Every structure is written in structure tokens, then in C-alpha cells.
């Protein structure tokens, strides 16, 4: 049975707010739960005018408030997380609390409310630095290279245990980096606003040859919705991404072309820009494609659409600071 009332954690965030809009457009009731540590009410302006939408401001670590807010829902999209990979070693407890412990509280709130369906936003970073490219879902896990990925992998383990122990149905999505409207975190955001302030110079962490894959936000949400609708079995794990990869240098070229600037480029850090930065991410997406999904937008499309949104919404830099 398709969900009729979805509970979305991180519902005021980049991916969460776009998912909220898509669910409402599909005729699904939605309760969004967010503590606004990184999300924005502006992202929910349209949803707040919808009769089937409810916003609850709260923290996932507040177990009592979470259980109460979740009452009446029949499916959970758990997207809230600390996504700060770069500075993870500066505050190790943050990933544990906001990712792993928060996921435990989500699972317990589901159990208290008799909800069995969960879709979880994991990350392609759980593969660390694999030896197989494109990397499939059943690739052996290497040593974890970031606290963020380690916390997400722990979340996956908890979800799998609840699927087995409590009869949950789980959907785990391992994303590449996502781009598009309401994007407020990542290199396109950073490079765009740095070049707006100083178009003469751009400093890059790493050697510029790190090769990554990116996907558009709407393609990402379409894949999630399709998997929840069509995937069978108690546990489904999907890589989400596109077939292509680009170097950071290529992304820089598109950004500078869009802005019409020719900055002097400097690099720092060698193959990795920071601890936990993987120099190559490329996921095998044959499993989600077998359900009938394929991305509609290229990486370049995603970058350009993101730049256009940032240009139209300069307030996000001031609010994020």
C-alpha cells in the first residue's frame, strides 16, 4: 500500500523540502519535522499554504516530542543529519549524536507509533575508498575514512536490525552529492559565493583532480519515490547517482564560465582536500535503473541550475553564515 501520511525529518532542508513539495503534489499528507539548525522556513513557503501539510519544530533527540509529532503517520522519510564531512574531526560527537543516535530515536518513535516503513538518506561515502568502480551496493566495505560516513553506516546497521527484529520495511539510499534548487552546502555553493566576493582568485582544497559524481535534486527524489513504490522485500539498498563523473577542475570551469570570470587558481592538500575526502566517487546505479529509473539531467545541468538558483537567492549565504 502506498503511504498516505509521510513524516519527513529534516523537512526544511535541501532534500527534505523538495521531497515535501513532491509528496504534497502527489496527494500525500505530510508532516515535516525540523530543528532549523540548517533548514529554512523559506523552503516551505509553498507547503505551509497547503491544507495537507503540517510543520513541527523539534529536535530528533527529544524522544517524547518526536513520538508525539510522528503520531498518525504511516511512513517515515528520515533525511535529517549532520552533513559536515570536512570538519568531522573537529567535533566527533556531533556525527554520533545527530546521525546515529538521532536515527535510533526515529526508529524507536516509529516502533511506539506502530509505523513500519522507513526510507533513509545514507551516503556513497560509506564505501570509503573502494577498489571497484563503478561501486555496486554489495561491494565489500573498506576502512571508513570519515566520521560522517562511519555514523551513516552505523545508521544503516540499526535500520537493518530493526527490519529483522521488528518487522520494519527499510529503504536505504546511498547518494552521490546532490545539486539543484535550495542547495546550501558543498563546493558549488562555496565557489560561487567566494568568486562573487573576489573574482580574481579561487583557492581549491585538493589538487583539483578529485573525481566525483553529482545528481540533480529532482532526479534524486524521483528515484526515492519510485523505489518506495516498486521495490520488493523487507530491505532495499540503492545507490543513487549518474553514470558520469567530473573533476573538480571541470566544475570550476563551468562556474567561472557562468560568472564570466577568470580567477587565478591555487590548490592545497594533494589528492584529498581534507581528512575524509574521497578522491574518486562513482557508484553503480544498475539496481535502481532496473526499476525503471534514469536521470533526466546531466551533471552540467545540475551545476548550472544550482548556480541560477544561488544567483536568484543570495540571501542563503547570509542566513547560513
C-alpha positions as CSV (number, residue, x, y, z in Angstrom):
1,X,0.0,0.0,0.0
2,X,1.3,3.4,-0.9
3,X,1.9,5.8,2.0
4,X,-0.9,8.2,2.8
5,X,0.7,10.3,5.5
6,X,4.5,10.7,5.4
7,X,6.7,12.1,8.2
8,X,9.8,13.8,6.9
9,X,12.7,14.5,9.2
10,X,14.8,17.4,8.0
11,X,11.8,18.6,6.1
12,X,13.0,22.2,5.9
13,X,16.4,21.2,4.4
14,X,17.6,21.0,0.9
15,X,16.4,17.5,0.0
16,X,13.7,17.4,2.6
17,X,11.8,20.5,1.4
18,X,11.9,19.4,-2.2
19,X,10.6,15.9,-1.1
20,X,7.8,17.6,0.8
21,X,6.7,19.5,-2.3
22,X,6.7,16.4,-4.4
23,X,4.8,14.3,-1.8
24,X,2.1,17.1,-1.5
25,X,1.8,17.3,-5.3
26,X,1.2,13.6,-5.3
27,X,-1.7,13.9,-2.9
28,X,0.1,12.6,0.2
29,X,-0.3,14.2,3.6
30,X,3.0,15.4,5.1
31,X,4.3,16.2,8.5
32,X,7.7,17.9,8.4
33,X,10.0,17.8,11.5
34,X,13.0,20.1,11.7
35,X,15.0,21.9,14.3
36,X,16.1,24.6,11.8
37,X,19.8,24.2,12.6
38,X,20.4,24.1,8.8
39,X,16.9,24.2,7.3
40,X,15.0,27.3,6.3
41,X,11.3,28.2,6.7
42,X,11.5,29.9,3.3
43,X,11.9,26.5,1.7
44,X,8.5,25.5,3.0
45,X,6.6,28.7,1.9
46,X,4.5,26.8,-0.6
47,X,4.0,23.8,1.6
48,X,2.8,26.0,4.5
49,X,-0.1,27.1,2.3
50,X,-1.2,23.5,1.6
51,X,-4.0,22.0,3.7
52,X,-2.4,18.6,3.9
53,X,0.9,19.9,5.4
54,X,2.0,20.3,9.0
55,X,5.3,21.7,10.3
56,X,6.6,20.7,13.7
57,X,9.7,22.4,15.0
58,X,11.7,19.9,17.2
59,X,14.9,18.0,17.7
60,X,15.2,14.3,16.9
61,X,17.0,13.8,20.3
62,X,13.8,14.9,22.1
63,X,12.3,11.4,22.2
64,X,8.9,12.4,23.7
65,X,8.4,15.3,21.2
66,X,9.4,13.1,18.3
67,X,7.0,10.3,19.2
68,X,4.1,12.8,19.6
69,X,4.8,14.6,16.3
70,X,5.0,11.3,14.4
71,X,1.6,10.0,15.6
72,X,-0.8,9.4,12.7
73,X,1.9,8.9,10.1
74,X,2.2,5.7,8.2
75,X,5.7,6.1,6.6
76,X,8.9,8.0,7.5
77,X,11.5,9.6,5.3
78,X,14.5,10.2,7.5
79,X,16.7,12.9,5.9
80,X,17.8,14.9,8.9
81,X,21.6,14.7,9.6
82,X,24.8,16.5,10.2
83,X,26.4,16.6,6.8
84,X,29.6,18.3,7.7
85,X,32.2,15.9,6.4
86,X,35.1,18.3,6.2
87,X,35.1,19.3,9.9
88,X,34.0,16.0,11.4
89,X,37.3,15.5,13.3
90,X,36.8,18.9,14.9
91,X,33.6,17.7,16.7
92,X,33.4,13.9,16.6
93,X,30.4,13.7,18.9
94,X,28.2,15.6,16.5
95,X,28.1,12.8,13.9
96,X,27.3,10.3,16.7
97,X,24.5,12.3,18.2
98,X,22.9,13.9,15.1
99,X,23.2,10.9,12.8
100,X,23.5,7.6,14.7
101,X,21.6,8.4,18.0
102,X,19.0,10.5,16.1
103,X,18.3,7.6,13.8
104,X,17.9,5.3,16.9
105,X,15.3,7.8,18.2
106,X,13.5,7.8,14.9
107,X,13.3,4.0,14.9
108,X,12.0,4.0,18.4
109,X,9.4,6.6,17.7
110,X,8.3,4.6,14.7
111,X,8.0,1.5,16.9
112,X,6.0,3.4,19.5
113,X,3.6,4.6,16.8
114,X,3.2,1.3,15.0
115,X,4.9,2.6,11.8
116,X,6.9,0.1,9.9
117,X,8.1,1.8,6.7
118,X,11.3,3.9,6.6
119,X,13.3,5.5,3.8
120,X,16.8,6.6,4.9
121,X,19.2,9.0,3.3
122,X,22.6,7.4,3.6
123,X,25.7,8.3,1.5
124,X,28.0,6.9,-1.1
125,X,30.8,7.8,1.3
126,X,30.1,4.6,3.2
127,X,32.2,2.9,0.5
128,X,35.3,4.8,1.7
129,X,37.9,4.4,-0.9
130,X,36.8,1.2,-2.7
131,X,38.8,-0.8,-5.3
132,X,35.7,-1.4,-7.6
133,X,34.4,1.3,-9.9
134,X,31.6,1.9,-10.5
135,X,30.9,0.8,-7.0
136,X,28.0,-1.6,-6.5
137,X,25.8,-1.9,-3.4
138,X,27.3,-5.3,-2.5
139,X,30.9,-4.0,-2.6
140,X,32.9,-5.1,0.5
141,X,33.3,-2.1,2.8
142,X,36.8,-0.9,3.3
143,X,38.2,1.1,6.2
144,X,35.9,4.1,6.9
145,X,37.6,7.4,6.1
146,X,35.3,9.9,7.7
147,X,33.3,10.2,10.9
148,X,30.2,11.2,8.8
149,X,30.3,8.0,6.7
150,X,31.0,5.9,9.8
151,X,28.0,7.3,11.5
152,X,25.8,6.8,8.5
153,X,27.0,3.2,8.2
154,X,26.0,2.7,11.8
155,X,22.6,4.0,11.0
156,X,22.3,1.5,8.2
157,X,23.2,-1.3,10.6
158,X,20.5,-0.1,13.1
159,X,17.9,0.0,10.3
160,X,18.8,-3.5,9.1
161,X,18.5,-4.8,12.7
162,X,15.0,-3.2,13.1
163,X,14.0,-4.7,9.8
164,X,14.9,-8.1,11.1
165,X,13.9,-7.7,14.7
166,X,10.7,-5.7,14.5
167,X,9.4,-6.4,11.0
168,X,10.2,-3.0,9.5
169,X,10.4,-2.3,5.8
170,X,13.5,-0.3,5.0
171,X,14.8,1.6,2.0
172,X,18.4,2.8,2.2
173,X,19.6,5.3,-0.4
174,X,23.3,5.9,-0.8
175,X,23.6,9.2,-2.6
176,X,26.3,10.9,-4.6
177,X,26.4,14.7,-4.0
178,X,23.1,16.3,-4.9
179,X,22.6,19.6,-6.7
180,X,19.7,21.9,-7.5
181,X,17.3,24.4,-6.1
182,X,17.7,25.1,-2.3
183,X,21.2,23.7,-2.3
184,X,23.1,25.4,0.5
185,X,26.1,23.1,1.3
186,X,29.0,22.0,-0.9
187,X,31.7,23.2,-3.3
188,X,29.4,24.8,-5.9
189,X,27.9,27.0,-3.1
190,X,31.3,27.8,-1.7
191,X,33.0,28.5,-5.0
192,X,30.1,30.7,-6.3
193,X,30.0,33.0,-3.3
194,X,33.7,33.2,-2.9
195,X,34.0,34.2,-6.6
196,X,31.2,36.8,-6.1
197,X,33.3,38.4,-3.4
198,X,36.6,38.1,-5.1
199,X,36.5,37.1,-8.8
200,X,40.3,37.4,-9.1
201,X,41.3,34.3,-7.1
202,X,39.9,30.9,-6.1
203,X,41.6,28.5,-3.6
204,X,40.8,24.8,-4.0
205,X,41.2,22.2,-1.3
206,X,42.9,19.2,-3.0
207,X,44.7,19.1,-6.3
208,X,41.6,19.8,-8.4
209,X,41.7,16.3,-9.9
210,X,39.3,14.7,-7.3
211,X,36.7,13.0,-9.5
212,X,33.2,12.9,-8.2
213,X,29.6,12.3,-9.4
214,X,26.7,14.5,-8.8
215,X,22.9,14.3,-9.4
216,X,20.1,16.7,-9.7
217,X,17.7,17.0,-6.7
218,X,14.6,16.2,-8.8
219,X,16.2,13.1,-10.2
220,X,17.1,12.0,-6.7
221,X,13.6,12.4,-5.4
222,X,12.1,10.6,-8.4
223,X,14.4,7.7,-7.7
224,X,13.4,7.5,-4.0
225,X,9.7,7.7,-4.7
226,X,10.0,5.1,-7.4
227,X,11.9,2.7,-5.1
228,X,9.4,3.0,-2.3
229,X,6.6,2.3,-4.8
230,X,8.2,-0.6,-6.6
231,X,10.9,-2.3,-4.6
232,X,10.0,-5.6,-3.0
233,X,11.2,-7.3,0.1
234,X,11.8,-6.1,3.7
235,X,15.1,-4.3,3.0
236,X,16.2,-2.5,-0.2
237,X,19.5,-0.7,-0.6
238,X,20.1,1.5,-3.7
239,X,22.9,3.6,-5.0
240,X,21.6,6.9,-6.4
241,X,23.7,8.8,-8.9
242,X,24.5,9.3,-12.6
243,X,26.8,7.4,-14.9
244,X,29.3,10.2,-15.4
245,X,31.9,11.8,-13.1
246,X,33.8,15.1,-13.4
247,X,36.9,16.5,-11.9
248,X,36.6,19.5,-9.5
249,X,38.6,21.4,-12.1
250,X,35.7,20.9,-14.6
251,X,33.2,22.1,-12.1
252,X,35.3,25.2,-11.5
253,X,35.4,25.8,-15.3
254,X,31.6,25.7,-15.5
255,X,31.2,28.0,-12.5
256,X,33.7,30.6,-13.8
257,X,32.2,30.5,-17.3
258,X,28.7,31.1,-15.7
259,X,30.1,34.1,-13.8
260,X,32.2,35.3,-16.6
261,X,35.4,35.5,-14.5
262,X,39.0,34.1,-14.9
263,X,40.4,33.8,-11.4
264,X,43.9,32.7,-10.5
265,X,43.6,29.1,-9.1
266,X,45.6,27.8,-6.2
267,X,45.4,24.3,-4.7
268,X,46.2,22.8,-1.3
269,X,46.2,19.3,0.1
270,X,47.2,16.9,-2.6
271,X,44.8,14.2,-3.7
272,X,42.5,14.8,-0.7
273,X,41.2,18.2,0.2
274,X,40.7,17.2,3.9
275,X,40.6,14.2,6.1
276,X,37.7,12.0,4.9
277,X,37.6,13.5,1.4
278,X,37.5,10.6,-1.2
279,X,39.4,11.4,-4.4
280,X,37.1,9.3,-6.5
281,X,33.4,8.5,-6.1
282,X,31.5,6.7,-8.8
283,X,28.5,4.5,-7.9
284,X,27.0,1.6,-9.9
285,X,23.3,2.5,-10.3
286,X,22.1,-0.5,-12.3
287,X,19.9,-1.7,-9.4
288,X,17.7,1.4,-9.3
289,X,17.7,1.6,-13.1
290,X,16.2,-1.9,-13.2
291,X,13.1,-0.5,-11.5
292,X,12.7,1.9,-14.5
293,X,14.5,5.0,-13.3
294,X,17.0,7.0,-15.2
295,X,18.3,10.6,-14.5
296,X,16.9,13.3,-16.7
297,X,19.6,15.9,-16.1
298,X,23.4,15.8,-16.6
299,X,26.0,16.9,-14.1
300,X,26.5,20.1,-16.0
301,X,22.7,20.7,-16.0
302,X,22.8,20.3,-12.2
303,X,25.7,22.7,-11.7
304,X,24.1,25.4,-14.0
305,X,20.7,25.1,-12.4
306,X,22.3,25.4,-8.9
307,X,24.2,28.5,-10.0
308,X,21.0,30.0,-11.3
309,X,19.2,29.3,-8.1
310,X,22.0,30.8,-6.0
311,X,22.0,33.9,-8.2
312,X,18.3,34.3,-7.6
313,X,18.6,33.6,-3.8
314,X,21.7,35.4,-2.5
315,X,20.1,35.6,1.0
316,X,21.0,31.9,1.6
317,X,24.7,32.8,2.1
318,X,23.8,35.5,4.7
319,X,21.5,33.2,6.6
320,X,23.8,30.2,6.5
321,X,26.8,32.2,8.0
